[in-house]
Protein backbone atom coordinates (compact mmCIF):
# COMPACT_ATOMS: atom_id res chain seq x y z
CA UNK A 1 0.00 0.00 0.00
CA UNK A 2 1.12 3.49 -0.70
CA UNK A 3 1.42 6.31 1.84
CA UNK A 4 -1.76 7.97 0.56
CA UNK A 5 -3.71 4.73 1.11
CA UNK A 6 -2.37 4.53 4.66
CA UNK A 7 -3.44 8.14 5.29
CA UNK A 8 -6.89 7.47 3.82
CA UNK A 9 -7.51 4.42 6.01
CA UNK A 10 -6.06 6.15 9.07
CA UNK A 11 -8.46 9.07 8.48
CA UNK A 12 -11.42 6.67 8.10
CA UNK A 13 -10.40 4.88 11.29
CA UNK A 14 -10.10 8.20 13.17
CA UNK A 15 -13.55 9.31 11.93
CA UNK A 16 -15.12 6.02 13.05
CA UNK A 17 -13.48 6.30 16.47
CA UNK A 18 -14.73 9.91 16.84
CA UNK A 19 -18.30 8.90 15.91
CA UNK A 20 -18.17 6.01 18.37
CA UNK A 21 -16.78 8.28 21.11
CA UNK A 22 -19.54 10.85 20.52
CA UNK A 23 -22.20 8.12 20.60
CA UNK A 24 -20.83 6.67 23.84
CA UNK A 25 -20.69 10.13 25.45
CA UNK A 26 -24.30 10.81 24.44
CA UNK A 27 -25.45 7.47 25.83
CA UNK A 28 -23.58 8.10 29.09
CA UNK A 29 -25.13 11.57 29.42
CA UNK A 30 -28.62 10.16 28.82
CA UNK A 31 -28.04 7.40 31.37
CA UNK A 32 -26.81 9.92 33.95
CA UNK A 33 -29.86 12.11 33.34
CA UNK A 34 -32.19 9.11 33.77
CA UNK A 35 -30.38 8.06 36.97
CA UNK A 36 -30.75 11.59 38.37
CA UNK A 37 -34.44 11.67 37.45
CA UNK A 38 -35.01 8.33 39.20
CA UNK A 39 -33.11 9.51 42.27
CA UNK A 40 -35.25 12.65 42.65
CA UNK A 41 -38.59 11.42 41.25
CA UNK A 42 -41.44 12.42 43.56
CA UNK A 43 -39.05 13.65 46.25
CA UNK A 44 -39.50 16.86 48.22
CA UNK A 45 -37.01 19.59 47.36
CA UNK A 46 -37.16 20.81 50.95
CA UNK A 47 -36.68 17.64 53.02
CA UNK A 48 -36.22 14.81 50.48
CA UNK A 49 -39.24 12.79 51.60
CA UNK A 50 -41.76 11.20 49.25
CA UNK A 51 -44.38 13.35 47.55
CA UNK A 52 -48.00 12.30 47.04
CA UNK A 53 -50.14 13.55 44.18
CA UNK A 54 -53.45 15.15 45.18
CA UNK A 55 -56.20 16.63 43.05
CA UNK A 56 -56.79 20.23 44.15
CA UNK A 57 -59.30 22.39 42.27
CA UNK A 58 -58.84 20.27 39.16
CA UNK A 59 -55.02 20.36 39.26
CA UNK A 60 -52.75 17.47 40.25
CA UNK A 61 -50.31 18.87 42.81
CA UNK A 62 -47.59 17.09 44.75
CA UNK A 63 -47.59 17.37 48.56
CA UNK A 64 -44.76 16.19 50.80
CA UNK A 65 -45.83 13.46 53.22
CA UNK A 66 -43.36 14.64 55.87
CA UNK A 67 -43.21 18.45 55.85
CA UNK A 68 -46.30 19.40 53.83
CA UNK A 69 -44.41 21.33 51.14
CA UNK A 70 -46.34 21.72 47.89
CA UNK A 71 -44.82 21.33 44.43
CA UNK A 72 -46.55 22.97 41.49
CA UNK A 73 -45.53 22.21 37.93
CA UNK A 74 -45.17 24.95 35.35
CA UNK A 75 -48.49 26.72 34.76
CA UNK A 76 -50.28 25.21 37.76
CA UNK A 77 -50.00 28.33 39.91
CA UNK A 78 -51.62 30.40 37.16
CA UNK A 79 -54.36 27.80 36.82
CA UNK A 80 -55.07 27.80 40.55
CA UNK A 81 -54.72 31.56 41.08
CA UNK A 82 -56.51 32.64 37.93
CA UNK A 83 -55.31 35.30 35.56
CA UNK A 84 -55.65 38.31 37.88
CA UNK A 85 -52.15 39.70 37.36
CA UNK A 86 -52.69 42.48 39.93
CA UNK A 87 -52.71 40.12 42.91
CA UNK A 88 -49.94 38.83 45.10
CA UNK A 89 -49.60 35.85 42.78
CA UNK A 90 -48.43 38.01 39.89
CA UNK A 91 -45.22 38.81 41.77
CA UNK A 92 -44.62 35.17 42.50
CA UNK A 93 -45.36 34.18 38.91
CA UNK A 94 -43.02 36.86 37.57
CA UNK A 95 -40.28 35.92 40.02
CA UNK A 96 -40.37 32.18 39.39
CA UNK A 97 -41.75 32.19 35.88
CA UNK A 98 -38.53 33.55 34.41
CA UNK A 99 -39.92 36.92 33.42
CA UNK A 100 -37.80 39.99 33.94
CA UNK A 101 -39.02 42.62 36.37
CA UNK A 102 -39.68 46.06 34.94
C-alpha positions as CSV (number, residue, x, y, z in Angstrom):
1,X,0.0,0.0,0.0
2,X,1.1,3.5,-0.7
3,X,1.4,6.3,1.8
4,X,-1.8,8.0,0.6
5,X,-3.7,4.7,1.1
6,X,-2.4,4.5,4.7
7,X,-3.4,8.1,5.3
8,X,-6.9,7.5,3.8
9,X,-7.5,4.4,6.0
10,X,-6.1,6.2,9.1
11,X,-8.5,9.1,8.5
12,X,-11.4,6.7,8.1
13,X,-10.4,4.9,11.3
14,X,-10.1,8.2,13.2
15,X,-13.6,9.3,11.9
16,X,-15.1,6.0,13.0
17,X,-13.5,6.3,16.5
18,X,-14.7,9.9,16.8
19,X,-18.3,8.9,15.9
20,X,-18.2,6.0,18.4
21,X,-16.8,8.3,21.1
22,X,-19.5,10.8,20.5
23,X,-22.2,8.1,20.6
24,X,-20.8,6.7,23.8
25,X,-20.7,10.1,25.4
26,X,-24.3,10.8,24.4
27,X,-25.5,7.5,25.8
28,X,-23.6,8.1,29.1
29,X,-25.1,11.6,29.4
30,X,-28.6,10.2,28.8
31,X,-28.0,7.4,31.4
32,X,-26.8,9.9,33.9
33,X,-29.9,12.1,33.3
34,X,-32.2,9.1,33.8
35,X,-30.4,8.1,37.0
36,X,-30.7,11.6,38.4
37,X,-34.4,11.7,37.4
38,X,-35.0,8.3,39.2
39,X,-33.1,9.5,42.3
40,X,-35.2,12.7,42.6
41,X,-38.6,11.4,41.3
42,X,-41.4,12.4,43.6
43,X,-39.0,13.7,46.2
44,X,-39.5,16.9,48.2
45,X,-37.0,19.6,47.4
46,X,-37.2,20.8,51.0
47,X,-36.7,17.6,53.0
48,X,-36.2,14.8,50.5
49,X,-39.2,12.8,51.6
50,X,-41.8,11.2,49.3
51,X,-44.4,13.3,47.6
52,X,-48.0,12.3,47.0
53,X,-50.1,13.6,44.2
54,X,-53.4,15.1,45.2
55,X,-56.2,16.6,43.0
56,X,-56.8,20.2,44.1
57,X,-59.3,22.4,42.3
58,X,-58.8,20.3,39.2
59,X,-55.0,20.4,39.3
60,X,-52.8,17.5,40.2
61,X,-50.3,18.9,42.8
62,X,-47.6,17.1,44.8
63,X,-47.6,17.4,48.6
64,X,-44.8,16.2,50.8
65,X,-45.8,13.5,53.2
66,X,-43.4,14.6,55.9
67,X,-43.2,18.5,55.8
68,X,-46.3,19.4,53.8
69,X,-44.4,21.3,51.1
70,X,-46.3,21.7,47.9
71,X,-44.8,21.3,44.4
72,X,-46.5,23.0,41.5
73,X,-45.5,22.2,37.9
74,X,-45.2,25.0,35.3
75,X,-48.5,26.7,34.8
76,X,-50.3,25.2,37.8
77,X,-50.0,28.3,39.9
78,X,-51.6,30.4,37.2
79,X,-54.4,27.8,36.8
80,X,-55.1,27.8,40.5
81,X,-54.7,31.6,41.1
82,X,-56.5,32.6,37.9
83,X,-55.3,35.3,35.6
84,X,-55.7,38.3,37.9
85,X,-52.2,39.7,37.4
86,X,-52.7,42.5,39.9
87,X,-52.7,40.1,42.9
88,X,-49.9,38.8,45.1
89,X,-49.6,35.8,42.8
90,X,-48.4,38.0,39.9
91,X,-45.2,38.8,41.8
92,X,-44.6,35.2,42.5
93,X,-45.4,34.2,38.9
94,X,-43.0,36.9,37.6
95,X,-40.3,35.9,40.0
96,X,-40.4,32.2,39.4
97,X,-41.8,32.2,35.9
98,X,-38.5,33.5,34.4
99,X,-39.9,36.9,33.4
100,X,-37.8,40.0,33.9
101,X,-39.0,42.6,36.4
102,X,-39.7,46.1,34.9
